[in-house]
Amino acid sequence: MTQDDGELERFFKEYERYANLGEAEGTASLFAEVFLAADPAGVRAVSAAQLGVGVSQRKKLFESLGSRSTELIWLEQRPLDDRYILATTKWKVGFDREEMKELVLESSFVVHRSEAGPRIVFYLAHESLMDVLKERGLLPVGKT
């Protein structure tokens, strides 16, 4: 992991902790009140309330598939200016399954640094999570 003063690494370690807890409110606190979320299907504006619902649904899905942990395994930072940073990350999701022990997902974030602390203003999932789960045989092909 690359570091400047360590602020961004601590920020994403907090994100990791909330992801493992399925803590919707904590996760939402790391994002701007409204942010952009993108994946291969397109881009959309998302509110903190919508994010909270999504975090809860994702946690339930992952638990039903035998997920036991999510770990930040790579963080690269690139300042865009004095307030914004592009953070590229890789996350390892561990499973209690014979057919698959782990899954690595890449995502990028634009993080705004302010007096209130860092907040995610743009999130990019490099792959469709549901498509990856289907390809790995963890979800039936017809499920969305």
LUMBA-474495 format. One record per residue: residue number from 1; residue in three letters; y, x, z of N, C-alpha, C, CB in turn. Coordinates in nm, 3 decimals. Glycine has a CB too. Layout:
N
+-----+-----+---------+---------+---------+---------+---------+---------+---------+---------+---------+---------+---------+---------+
|   n | res |    n_yy |    n_xx |    n_zz |   ca_yy |   ca_xx |   ca_zz |    c_yy |    c_xx |    c_zz |   cb_yy |   cb_xx |   cb_zz |
+-----+-----+---------+---------+---------+---------+---------+---------+---------+---------+---------+---------+---------+---------+
| NUM | ALA |       Y |       X |       Z |       Y |       X |       Z |       Y |       X |       Z |       Y |       X |       Z |
...
+-----+-----+---------+---------+---------+---------+---------+---------+---------+---------+---------+---------+---------+---------+
END
This chain:
144
+-----+-----+---------+---------+---------+---------+---------+---------+---------+---------+---------+---------+---------+---------+
|   n | res |    n_yy |    n_xx |    n_zz |   ca_yy |   ca_xx |   ca_zz |    c_yy |    c_xx |    c_zz |   cb_yy |   cb_xx |   cb_zz |
+-----+-----+---------+---------+---------+---------+---------+---------+---------+---------+---------+---------+---------+---------+
|   1 | MET |  -0.118 |   0.084 |   0.000 |   0.000 |   0.000 |   0.000 |   0.124 |   0.088 |   0.000 |   0.000 |  -0.095 |   0.121 |
|   2 | THR |   0.221 |   0.047 |  -0.076 |   0.346 |   0.119 |  -0.073 |   0.434 |   0.059 |   0.034 |   0.416 |   0.116 |  -0.210 |
|   3 | GLN |   0.526 |   0.141 |   0.087 |   0.613 |   0.093 |   0.193 |   0.755 |   0.142 |   0.172 |   0.561 |   0.139 |   0.330 |
|   4 | ASP |   0.851 |   0.066 |   0.217 |   0.986 |   0.118 |   0.233 |   1.005 |   0.129 |   0.384 |   1.098 |   0.024 |   0.164 |
|   5 | ASP |   1.062 |   0.032 |   0.448 |   1.073 |   0.034 |   0.593 |   0.959 |  -0.044 |   0.659 |   1.208 |  -0.025 |   0.635 |
|   6 | GLY |   0.863 |  -0.089 |   0.581 |   0.750 |  -0.162 |   0.634 |   0.772 |  -0.312 |   0.648 |   0.714 |  -0.107 |   0.765 |
|   7 | GLU |   0.894 |  -0.360 |   0.623 |   0.923 |  -0.502 |   0.641 |   0.834 |  -0.590 |   0.554 |   1.070 |  -0.529 |   0.610 |
|   8 | LEU |   0.820 |  -0.554 |   0.427 |   0.742 |  -0.639 |   0.337 |   0.593 |  -0.636 |   0.371 |   0.763 |  -0.595 |   0.192 |
|   9 | GLU |   0.543 |  -0.521 |   0.410 |   0.402 |  -0.514 |   0.450 |   0.378 |  -0.602 |   0.573 |   0.360 |  -0.368 |   0.479 |
|  10 | ARG |   0.466 |  -0.596 |   0.671 |   0.452 |  -0.682 |   0.790 |   0.460 |  -0.830 |   0.750 |   0.562 |  -0.649 |   0.894 |
|  11 | PHE |   0.550 |  -0.859 |   0.658 |   0.566 |  -0.997 |   0.609 |   0.435 |  -1.049 |   0.549 |   0.680 |  -1.004 |   0.505 |
|  12 | PHE |   0.373 |  -0.969 |   0.462 |   0.248 |  -1.014 |   0.398 |   0.129 |  -1.010 |   0.493 |   0.219 |  -0.930 |   0.276 |
|  13 | LYS |   0.132 |  -0.928 |   0.594 |   0.028 |  -0.932 |   0.697 |   0.039 |  -1.063 |   0.777 |   0.039 |  -0.809 |   0.792 |
|  14 | GLU |   0.163 |  -1.108 |   0.798 |   0.183 |  -1.238 |   0.863 |   0.130 |  -1.350 |   0.772 |   0.334 |  -1.261 |   0.895 |
|  15 | TYR |   0.156 |  -1.339 |   0.642 |   0.103 |  -1.434 |   0.544 |  -0.050 |  -1.437 |   0.552 |   0.150 |  -1.397 |   0.400 |
|  16 | GLU |  -0.111 |  -1.319 |   0.558 |  -0.256 |  -1.308 |   0.570 |  -0.307 |  -1.380 |   0.695 |  -0.299 |  -1.160 |   0.572 |
|  17 | ARG |  -0.239 |  -1.356 |   0.807 |  -0.279 |  -1.419 |   0.934 |  -0.274 |  -1.571 |   0.922 |  -0.188 |  -1.372 |   1.049 |
|  18 | TYR |  -0.164 |  -1.624 |   0.867 |  -0.153 |  -1.769 |   0.849 |  -0.260 |  -1.822 |   0.753 |  -0.013 |  -1.805 |   0.797 |
|  19 | ALA |  -0.291 |  -1.746 |   0.649 |  -0.394 |  -1.789 |   0.554 |  -0.529 |  -1.802 |   0.624 |  -0.405 |  -1.690 |   0.437 |
|  20 | ASN |  -0.561 |  -1.706 |   0.710 |  -0.689 |  -1.710 |   0.781 |  -0.696 |  -1.822 |   0.883 |  -0.714 |  -1.579 |   0.849 |
|  21 | LEU |  -0.581 |  -1.858 |   0.939 |  -0.577 |  -1.968 |   1.035 |  -0.567 |  -2.104 |   0.967 |  -0.460 |  -1.949 |   1.129 |
|  22 | GLY |  -0.530 |  -2.105 |   0.838 |  -0.503 |  -2.232 |   0.770 |  -0.379 |  -2.297 |   0.828 |  -0.624 |  -2.327 |   0.783 |
|  23 | GLU |  -0.287 |  -2.216 |   0.874 |  -0.166 |  -2.261 |   0.943 |  -0.059 |  -2.301 |   0.842 |  -0.114 |  -2.152 |   1.037 |
|  24 | ALA |  -0.050 |  -2.429 |   0.814 |   0.041 |  -2.480 |   0.711 |   0.187 |  -2.457 |   0.747 |   0.017 |  -2.629 |   0.689 |
|  25 | GLU |   0.225 |  -2.486 |   0.869 |   0.365 |  -2.471 |   0.910 |   0.408 |  -2.324 |   0.906 |   0.387 |  -2.529 |   1.051 |
|  26 | GLY |   0.321 |  -2.237 |   0.956 |   0.352 |  -2.094 |   0.955 |   0.364 |  -2.041 |   0.814 |   0.246 |  -2.017 |   1.030 |
|  27 | THR |   0.271 |  -2.080 |   0.728 |   0.277 |  -2.037 |   0.589 |   0.405 |  -2.086 |   0.524 |   0.154 |  -2.088 |   0.510 |
|  28 | ALA |   0.439 |  -2.212 |   0.543 |   0.560 |  -2.269 |   0.483 |   0.685 |  -2.195 |   0.530 |   0.571 |  -2.417 |   0.517 |
|  29 | SER |   0.684 |  -2.143 |   0.652 |   0.801 |  -2.072 |   0.704 |   0.829 |  -1.942 |   0.629 |   0.783 |  -2.043 |   0.851 |
|  30 | LEU |   0.732 |  -1.892 |   0.554 |   0.749 |  -1.769 |   0.478 |   0.807 |  -1.794 |   0.339 |   0.616 |  -1.698 |   0.465 |
|  31 | PHE |   0.821 |  -1.921 |   0.303 |   0.871 |  -1.959 |   0.171 |   1.010 |  -2.020 |   0.183 |   0.775 |  -2.058 |   0.102 |
|  32 | ALA |   1.086 |  -2.012 |   0.075 |   1.214 |  -2.083 |   0.068 |   1.185 |  -2.233 |   0.077 |   1.292 |  -2.047 |  -0.064 |
|  33 | GLU |   1.286 |  -2.310 |   0.116 |   1.269 |  -2.455 |   0.130 |   1.214 |  -2.517 |   0.002 |   1.402 |  -2.521 |   0.168 |
|  34 | VAL |   1.259 |  -2.470 |  -0.112 |   1.204 |  -2.505 |  -0.243 |   1.185 |  -2.373 |  -0.317 |   1.299 |  -2.605 |  -0.323 |
|  35 | PHE |   1.068 |  -2.355 |  -0.377 |   1.038 |  -2.232 |  -0.450 |   0.966 |  -2.268 |  -0.579 |   0.953 |  -2.135 |  -0.363 |
|  36 | LEU |   0.954 |  -2.170 |  -0.668 |   0.881 |  -2.189 |  -0.792 |   0.741 |  -2.135 |  -0.776 |   0.953 |  -2.122 |  -0.911 |
|  37 | ALA |   0.642 |  -2.212 |  -0.821 |   0.503 |  -2.170 |  -0.821 |   0.453 |  -2.175 |  -0.964 |   0.415 |  -2.260 |  -0.726 |
|  38 | ALA |   0.385 |  -2.070 |  -1.007 |   0.335 |  -2.062 |  -1.144 |   0.190 |  -2.016 |  -1.144 |   0.422 |  -1.967 |  -1.229 |
|  39 | ASP |   0.117 |  -2.062 |  -1.244 |  -0.019 |  -2.019 |  -1.269 |  -0.043 |  -2.035 |  -1.419 |  -0.124 |  -2.102 |  -1.184 |
|  40 | PRO |  -0.163 |  -2.010 |  -1.469 |  -0.184 |  -2.022 |  -1.613 |  -0.152 |  -2.160 |  -1.671 |  -0.326 |  -1.989 |  -1.643 |
|  41 | ALA |  -0.149 |  -2.264 |  -1.588 |  -0.120 |  -2.400 |  -1.637 |   0.030 |  -2.427 |  -1.652 |  -0.181 |  -2.502 |  -1.542 |
|  42 | GLY |   0.116 |  -2.344 |  -1.590 |   0.259 |  -2.367 |  -1.600 |   0.332 |  -2.337 |  -1.472 |   0.285 |  -2.509 |  -1.641 |
|  43 | VAL |   0.454 |  -2.389 |  -1.463 |   0.540 |  -2.362 |  -1.347 |   0.593 |  -2.493 |  -1.291 |   0.657 |  -2.268 |  -1.385 |
|  44 | ARG |   0.615 |  -2.496 |  -1.161 |   0.668 |  -2.618 |  -1.098 |   0.748 |  -2.579 |  -0.974 |   0.553 |  -2.718 |  -1.062 |
|  45 | ALA |   0.843 |  -2.662 |  -0.939 |   0.917 |  -2.646 |  -0.815 |   0.834 |  -2.710 |  -0.704 |   1.060 |  -2.710 |  -0.823 |
|  46 | VAL |   0.824 |  -2.642 |  -0.591 |   0.742 |  -2.689 |  -0.479 |   0.827 |  -2.688 |  -0.352 |   0.614 |  -2.601 |  -0.461 |
|  47 | SER |   0.818 |  -2.795 |  -0.276 |   0.889 |  -2.802 |  -0.148 |   0.800 |  -2.748 |  -0.037 |   0.934 |  -2.947 |  -0.116 |
|  48 | ALA |   0.860 |  -2.716 |   0.075 |   0.784 |  -2.668 |   0.190 |   0.682 |  -2.774 |   0.236 |   0.879 |  -2.633 |   0.306 |
|  49 | ALA |   0.718 |  -2.901 |   0.229 |   0.626 |  -3.009 |   0.268 |   0.505 |  -3.012 |   0.176 |   0.698 |  -3.146 |   0.266 |
|  50 | GLN |   0.527 |  -2.998 |   0.046 |   0.416 |  -2.996 |  -0.049 |   0.326 |  -2.874 |  -0.025 |   0.469 |  -2.995 |  -0.193 |
|  51 | LEU |   0.389 |  -2.761 |   0.006 |   0.312 |  -2.641 |   0.033 |   0.221 |  -2.662 |   0.154 |   0.406 |  -2.521 |   0.057 |
|  52 | GLY |   0.272 |  -2.726 |   0.258 |   0.191 |  -2.751 |   0.376 |   0.066 |  -2.830 |   0.346 |   0.273 |  -2.824 |   0.479 |
|  53 | VAL |   0.078 |  -2.931 |   0.263 |  -0.038 |  -3.011 |   0.222 |  -0.136 |  -2.923 |   0.143 |   0.006 |  -3.133 |   0.136 |
|  54 | GLY |  -0.084 |  -2.842 |   0.052 |  -0.168 |  -2.753 |  -0.029 |  -0.243 |  -2.651 |   0.055 |  -0.084 |  -2.682 |  -0.132 |
|  55 | VAL |  -0.176 |  -2.596 |   0.156 |  -0.240 |  -2.497 |   0.245 |  -0.358 |  -2.562 |   0.318 |  -0.138 |  -2.440 |   0.347 |
|  56 | SER |  -0.338 |  -2.681 |   0.369 |  -0.446 |  -2.751 |   0.440 |  -0.564 |  -2.781 |   0.347 |  -0.394 |  -2.882 |   0.500 |
|  57 | GLN |  -0.535 |  -2.826 |   0.225 |  -0.641 |  -2.855 |   0.129 |  -0.716 |  -2.727 |   0.090 |  -0.583 |  -2.923 |   0.004 |
|  58 | ARG |  -0.643 |  -2.619 |   0.069 |  -0.707 |  -2.493 |   0.031 |  -0.798 |  -2.444 |   0.143 |  -0.600 |  -2.386 |  -0.002 |
|  59 | LYS |  -0.753 |  -2.453 |   0.267 |  -0.834 |  -2.409 |   0.380 |  -0.964 |  -2.489 |   0.387 |  -0.755 |  -2.423 |   0.512 |
|  60 | LYS |  -0.955 |  -2.621 |   0.372 |  -1.075 |  -2.705 |   0.374 |  -1.170 |  -2.669 |   0.260 |  -1.036 |  -2.853 |   0.365 |
|  61 | LEU |  -1.114 |  -2.648 |   0.140 |  -1.197 |  -2.610 |   0.025 |  -1.268 |  -2.478 |   0.052 |  -1.110 |  -2.600 |  -0.103 |
|  62 | PHE |  -1.193 |  -2.377 |   0.096 |  -1.252 |  -2.246 |   0.119 |  -1.360 |  -2.252 |   0.228 |  -1.143 |  -2.145 |   0.159 |
|  63 | GLU |  -1.335 |  -2.326 |   0.334 |  -1.436 |  -2.340 |   0.439 |  -1.562 |  -2.407 |   0.385 |  -1.379 |  -2.420 |   0.558 |
|  64 | SER |  -1.545 |  -2.509 |   0.301 |  -1.662 |  -2.579 |   0.244 |  -1.744 |  -2.487 |   0.152 |  -1.617 |  -2.703 |   0.166 |
|  65 | LEU |  -1.680 |  -2.383 |   0.100 |  -1.748 |  -2.289 |   0.011 |  -1.804 |  -2.169 |   0.086 |  -1.654 |  -2.242 |  -0.097 |
|  66 | GLY |  -1.785 |  -2.165 |   0.218 |  -1.837 |  -2.055 |   0.298 |  -1.742 |  -1.937 |   0.313 |  -1.963 |  -2.007 |   0.239 |
|  67 | SER |  -1.613 |  -1.959 |   0.290 |  -1.516 |  -1.852 |   0.307 |  -1.500 |  -1.820 |   0.455 |  -1.380 |  -1.890 |   0.245 |
|  68 | ARG |  -1.496 |  -1.691 |   0.487 |  -1.479 |  -1.651 |   0.626 |  -1.351 |  -1.574 |   0.651 |  -1.595 |  -1.567 |   0.668 |
|  69 | SER |  -1.289 |  -1.517 |   0.548 |  -1.166 |  -1.440 |   0.571 |  -1.090 |  -1.415 |   0.440 |  -1.199 |  -1.306 |   0.638 |
|  70 | THR |  -0.961 |  -1.392 |   0.456 |  -0.875 |  -1.349 |   0.346 |  -0.804 |  -1.224 |   0.393 |  -0.773 |  -1.462 |   0.303 |
|  71 | GLU |  -0.807 |  -1.119 |   0.310 |  -0.748 |  -0.992 |   0.350 |  -0.660 |  -0.936 |   0.240 |  -0.858 |  -0.891 |   0.386 |
|  72 | LEU |  -0.539 |  -0.895 |   0.276 |  -0.450 |  -0.827 |   0.183 |  -0.505 |  -0.686 |   0.163 |  -0.301 |  -0.823 |   0.237 |
|  73 | ILE |  -0.541 |  -0.653 |   0.038 |  -0.599 |  -0.520 |   0.013 |  -0.508 |  -0.432 |  -0.071 |  -0.732 |  -0.534 |  -0.055 |
|  74 | TRP |  -0.402 |  -0.490 |  -0.127 |  -0.311 |  -0.408 |  -0.208 |  -0.176 |  -0.475 |  -0.214 |  -0.367 |  -0.387 |  -0.351 |
|  75 | LEU |  -0.073 |  -0.395 |  -0.197 |   0.064 |  -0.442 |  -0.206 |   0.148 |  -0.337 |  -0.275 |   0.122 |  -0.475 |  -0.065 |
|  76 | GLU |   0.211 |  -0.376 |  -0.384 |   0.304 |  -0.288 |  -0.455 |   0.438 |  -0.358 |  -0.459 |   0.252 |  -0.253 |  -0.600 |
|  77 | GLN |   0.542 |  -0.285 |  -0.426 |   0.677 |  -0.341 |  -0.421 |   0.764 |  -0.276 |  -0.528 |   0.740 |  -0.321 |  -0.281 |
|  78 | ARG |   0.848 |  -0.359 |  -0.588 |   0.948 |  -0.306 |  -0.681 |   1.079 |  -0.380 |  -0.657 |   0.901 |  -0.321 |  -0.830 |
|  79 | PRO |   1.180 |  -0.310 |  -0.609 |   1.309 |  -0.376 |  -0.589 |   1.365 |  -0.424 |  -0.723 |   1.409 |  -0.281 |  -0.519 |
|  80 | LEU |   1.415 |  -0.546 |  -0.724 |   1.480 |  -0.599 |  -0.844 |   1.632 |  -0.579 |  -0.833 |   1.446 |  -0.749 |  -0.864 |
|  81 | ASP |   1.682 |  -0.587 |  -0.712 |   1.821 |  -0.553 |  -0.678 |   1.825 |  -0.536 |  -0.527 |   1.924 |  -0.665 |  -0.727 |
|  82 | ASP |   1.943 |  -0.542 |  -0.465 |   1.949 |  -0.517 |  -0.321 |   1.899 |  -0.634 |  -0.237 |   2.090 |  -0.485 |  -0.282 |
|  83 | ARG |   1.872 |  -0.749 |  -0.297 |   1.825 |  -0.867 |  -0.222 |   1.685 |  -0.916 |  -0.261 |   1.921 |  -0.979 |  -0.242 |
|  84 | TYR |   1.640 |  -0.883 |  -0.380 |   1.513 |  -0.937 |  -0.430 |   1.413 |  -0.824 |  -0.456 |   1.534 |  -1.019 |  -0.557 |
|  85 | ILE |   1.286 |  -0.853 |  -0.421 |   1.178 |  -0.758 |  -0.441 |   1.063 |  -0.829 |  -0.513 |   1.130 |  -0.699 |  -0.304 |
|  86 | LEU |   1.007 |  -0.762 |  -0.611 |   0.885 |  -0.810 |  -0.676 |   0.768 |  -0.747 |  -0.602 |   0.882 |  -0.775 |  -0.830 |
|  87 | ALA |   0.682 |  -0.830 |  -0.548 |   0.564 |  -0.782 |  -0.476 |   0.439 |  -0.826 |  -0.551 |   0.562 |  -0.835 |  -0.329 |
|  88 | THR |   0.358 |  -0.730 |  -0.591 |   0.230 |  -0.759 |  -0.656 |   0.122 |  -0.733 |  -0.552 |   0.208 |  -0.673 |  -0.786 |
|  89 | THR |   0.032 |  -0.830 |  -0.536 |  -0.068 |  -0.822 |  -0.431 |  -0.208 |  -0.846 |  -0.484 |  -0.037 |  -0.922 |  -0.321 |
|  90 | LYS |  -0.305 |  -0.797 |  -0.409 |  -0.446 |  -0.832 |  -0.430 |  -0.501 |  -0.875 |  -0.295 |  -0.528 |  -0.711 |  -0.492 |
|  91 | TRP |  -0.576 |  -0.983 |  -0.300 |  -0.634 |  -1.044 |  -0.181 |  -0.785 |  -1.051 |  -0.196 |  -0.576 |  -1.185 |  -0.156 |
|  92 | LYS |  -0.857 |  -1.010 |  -0.093 |  -1.003 |  -1.021 |  -0.092 |  -1.040 |  -1.139 |  -0.004 |  -1.071 |  -0.889 |  -0.040 |
|  93 | VAL |  -1.113 |  -1.233 |  -0.063 |  -1.162 |  -1.350 |   0.010 |  -1.311 |  -1.326 |   0.034 |  -1.137 |  -1.484 |  -0.070 |
|  94 | GLY |  -1.351 |  -1.319 |   0.161 |  -1.490 |  -1.295 |   0.196 |  -1.565 |  -1.425 |   0.213 |  -1.500 |  -1.212 |   0.323 |
|  95 | PHE |  -1.691 |  -1.427 |   0.166 |  -1.775 |  -1.547 |   0.173 |  -1.907 |  -1.516 |   0.242 |  -1.801 |  -1.604 |   0.033 |
|  96 | ASP |  -1.961 |  -1.615 |   0.310 |  -2.095 |  -1.608 |   0.367 |  -2.191 |  -1.675 |   0.270 |  -2.101 |  -1.676 |   0.508 |
|  97 | ARG |  -2.209 |  -1.612 |   0.155 |  -2.297 |  -1.668 |   0.052 |  -2.377 |  -1.554 |  -0.010 |  -2.215 |  -1.745 |  -0.059 |
|  98 | GLU |  -2.502 |  -1.579 |  -0.035 |  -2.585 |  -1.476 |  -0.098 |  -2.537 |  -1.444 |  -0.240 |  -2.731 |  -1.522 |  -0.101 |
|  99 | GLU |  -2.498 |  -1.549 |  -0.314 |  -2.462 |  -1.528 |  -0.454 |  -2.324 |  -1.465 |  -0.474 |  -2.468 |  -1.659 |  -0.527 |
| 100 | MET |  -2.242 |  -1.467 |  -0.369 |  -2.112 |  -1.405 |  -0.380 |  -2.059 |  -1.372 |  -0.241 |  -2.014 |  -1.495 |  -0.456 |
| 101 | LYS |  -2.035 |  -1.245 |  -0.217 |  -1.986 |  -1.201 |  -0.086 |  -1.833 |  -1.196 |  -0.082 |  -2.043 |  -1.064 |  -0.052 |
| 102 | GLU |  -1.770 |  -1.170 |  -0.198 |  -1.624 |  -1.163 |  -0.198 |  -1.567 |  -1.195 |  -0.335 |  -1.579 |  -1.024 |  -0.154 |
| 103 | LEU |  -1.441 |  -1.229 |  -0.331 |  -1.365 |  -1.263 |  -0.450 |  -1.230 |  -1.195 |  -0.436 |  -1.351 |  -1.420 |  -0.469 |
| 104 | VAL |  -1.183 |  -1.127 |  -0.541 |  -1.052 |  -1.062 |  -0.536 |  -0.957 |  -1.140 |  -0.627 |  -1.061 |  -0.912 |  -0.580 |
| 105 | LEU |  -0.845 |  -1.180 |  -0.569 |  -0.744 |  -1.257 |  -0.642 |  -0.614 |  -1.179 |  -0.644 |  -0.724 |  -1.397 |  -0.577 |
| 106 | GLU |  -0.547 |  -1.178 |  -0.759 |  -0.418 |  -1.110 |  -0.772 |  -0.307 |  -1.213 |  -0.781 |  -0.417 |  -1.016 |  -0.895 |
| 107 | SER |  -0.199 |  -1.185 |  -0.713 |  -0.082 |  -1.272 |  -0.722 |   0.044 |  -1.188 |  -0.706 |  -0.087 |  -1.384 |  -0.614 |
| 108 | SER |   0.153 |  -1.241 |  -0.759 |   0.283 |  -1.175 |  -0.749 |   0.383 |  -1.270 |  -0.686 |   0.332 |  -1.127 |  -0.888 |
| 109 | PHE |   0.480 |  -1.211 |  -0.620 |   0.581 |  -1.287 |  -0.547 |   0.717 |  -1.224 |  -0.573 |   0.549 |  -1.291 |  -0.396 |
| 110 | VAL |   0.819 |  -1.307 |  -0.582 |   0.956 |  -1.257 |  -0.572 |   1.001 |  -1.298 |  -0.432 |   1.051 |  -1.315 |  -0.688 |
| 111 | VAL |   1.042 |  -1.199 |  -0.355 |   1.082 |  -1.220 |  -0.217 |   1.231 |  -1.195 |  -0.205 |   1.001 |  -1.128 |  -0.120 |
| 112 | HIS |   1.301 |  -1.289 |  -0.144 |   1.444 |  -1.276 |  -0.118 |   1.462 |  -1.224 |   0.024 |   1.518 |  -1.412 |  -0.136 |
| 113 | ARG |   1.537 |  -1.115 |   0.036 |   1.570 |  -1.060 |   0.168 |   1.707 |  -1.111 |   0.208 |   1.567 |  -0.904 |   0.168 |
| 114 | SER |   1.714 |  -1.169 |   0.327 |   1.842 |  -1.218 |   0.378 |   1.849 |  -1.191 |   0.527 |   1.860 |  -1.370 |   0.349 |
| 115 | GLU |   1.961 |  -1.229 |   0.587 |   1.977 |  -1.211 |   0.731 |   1.871 |  -1.291 |   0.808 |   2.118 |  -1.254 |   0.774 |
| 116 | ALA |   1.826 |  -1.401 |   0.751 |   1.725 |  -1.485 |   0.815 |   1.584 |  -1.426 |   0.801 |   1.728 |  -1.625 |   0.756 |
| 117 | GLY |   1.570 |  -1.320 |   0.725 |   1.441 |  -1.259 |   0.702 |   1.392 |  -1.284 |   0.561 |   1.340 |  -1.311 |   0.803 |
| 118 | PRO |   1.284 |  -1.220 |   0.522 |   1.231 |  -1.238 |   0.387 |   1.173 |  -1.378 |   0.367 |   1.125 |  -1.134 |   0.356 |
| 119 | ARG |   1.192 |  -1.431 |   0.247 |   1.134 |  -1.561 |   0.208 |   1.088 |  -1.552 |   0.064 |   1.238 |  -1.677 |   0.227 |
| 120 | ILE |   0.973 |  -1.612 |   0.036 |   0.920 |  -1.616 |  -0.100 |   0.995 |  -1.723 |  -0.179 |   0.765 |  -1.645 |  -0.101 |
| 121 | VAL |   1.049 |  -1.684 |  -0.295 |   1.122 |  -1.779 |  -0.380 |   1.046 |  -1.807 |  -0.510 |   1.261 |  -1.725 |  -0.412 |
| 122 | PHE |   0.948 |  -1.721 |  -0.541 |   0.865 |  -1.740 |  -0.662 |   0.726 |  -1.686 |  -0.632 |   0.928 |  -1.668 |  -0.787 |
| 123 | TYR |   0.624 |  -1.767 |  -0.667 |   0.484 |  -1.730 |  -0.647 |   0.411 |  -1.744 |  -0.779 |   0.417 |  -1.818 |  -0.537 |
| 124 | LEU |   0.338 |  -1.640 |  -0.819 |   0.261 |  -1.642 |  -0.944 |   0.115 |  -1.611 |  -0.913 |   0.318 |  -1.541 |  -1.046 |
| 125 | ALA |   0.027 |  -1.708 |  -0.938 |  -0.118 |  -1.686 |  -0.932 |  -0.159 |  -1.639 |  -1.071 |  -0.197 |  -1.817 |  -0.887 |
| 126 | HIS |  -0.213 |  -1.520 |  -1.080 |  -0.247 |  -1.464 |  -1.211 |  -0.365 |  -1.534 |  -1.277 |  -0.276 |  -1.317 |  -1.197 |
| 127 | GLU |  -0.445 |  -1.603 |  -1.198 |  -0.559 |  -1.679 |  -1.249 |  -0.558 |  -1.816 |  -1.184 |  -0.694 |  -1.605 |  -1.222 |
| 128 | SER |  -0.619 |  -1.911 |  -1.250 |  -0.638 |  -2.043 |  -1.190 |  -0.750 |  -2.033 |  -1.087 |  -0.671 |  -2.152 |  -1.300 |
| 129 | LEU |  -0.719 |  -2.061 |  -0.962 |  -0.819 |  -2.052 |  -0.856 |  -0.940 |  -2.140 |  -0.886 |  -0.758 |  -2.091 |  -0.721 |
| 130 | MET |  -0.915 |  -2.263 |  -0.928 |  -1.027 |  -2.354 |  -0.956 |  -1.114 |  -2.302 |  -1.070 |  -0.974 |  -2.494 |  -0.990 |
| 131 | ASP |  -1.052 |  -2.246 |  -1.173 |  -1.130 |  -2.189 |  -1.285 |  -1.215 |  -2.072 |  -1.238 |  -1.036 |  -2.144 |  -1.398 |
| 132 | VAL |  -1.159 |  -1.986 |  -1.154 |  -1.234 |  -1.871 |  -1.102 |  -1.352 |  -1.919 |  -1.019 |  -1.142 |  -1.780 |  -1.017 |
| 133 | LEU |  -1.331 |  -2.018 |  -0.934 |  -1.440 |  -2.071 |  -0.851 |  -1.549 |  -2.133 |  -0.937 |  -1.386 |  -2.174 |  -0.752 |
| 134 | LYS |  -1.511 |  -2.200 |  -1.044 |  -1.610 |  -2.257 |  -1.137 |  -1.687 |  -2.147 |  -1.208 |  -1.543 |  -2.350 |  -1.240 |
| 135 | GLU |  -1.616 |  -2.046 |  -1.257 |  -1.681 |  -1.934 |  -1.327 |  -1.781 |  -1.862 |  -1.239 |  -1.576 |  -1.835 |  -1.377 |
| 136 | ARG |  -1.754 |  -1.855 |  -1.110 |  -1.843 |  -1.787 |  -1.016 |  -1.953 |  -1.879 |  -0.965 |  -1.763 |  -1.732 |  -0.898 |
| 137 | GLY |  -1.954 |  -2.004 |  -1.012 |  -2.058 |  -2.098 |  -0.972 |  -2.039 |  -2.158 |  -0.835 |  -2.189 |  -2.032 |  -0.977 |
| 138 | LEU |  -1.918 |  -2.148 |  -0.780 |  -1.893 |  -2.203 |  -0.647 |  -1.850 |  -2.349 |  -0.651 |  -1.788 |  -2.121 |  -0.578 |
| 139 | LEU |  -1.803 |  -2.393 |  -0.765 |  -1.765 |  -2.533 |  -0.783 |  -1.836 |  -2.587 |  -0.904 |  -1.611 |  -2.548 |  -0.798 |
| 140 | PRO |  -1.873 |  -2.714 |  -0.900 |  -1.930 |  -2.775 |  -1.020 |  -1.823 |  -2.775 |  -1.131 |  -1.979 |  -2.922 |  -0.990 |
| 141 | VAL |  -1.868 |  -2.760 |  -1.254 |  -1.777 |  -2.749 |  -1.368 |  -1.684 |  -2.870 |  -1.378 |  -1.855 |  -2.733 |  -1.498 |
| 142 | GLY |  -1.728 |  -2.990 |  -1.342 |  -1.645 |  -3.109 |  -1.355 |  -1.543 |  -3.126 |  -1.244 |  -1.732 |  -3.228 |  -1.360 |
| 143 | LYS |  -1.551 |  -3.049 |  -1.135 |  -1.461 |  -3.067 |  -1.020 |  -1.327 |  -2.999 |  -1.045 |  -1.525 |  -3.013 |  -0.891 |
| 144 | THR |  -1.216 |  -3.069 |  -1.006 |  -1.083 |  -3.010 |  -1.019 |  -1.012 |  -3.005 |  -0.887 |  -0.999 |  -3.086 |  -1.119 |
+-----+-----+---------+---------+---------+---------+---------+---------+---------+---------+---------+---------+---------+---------+
END
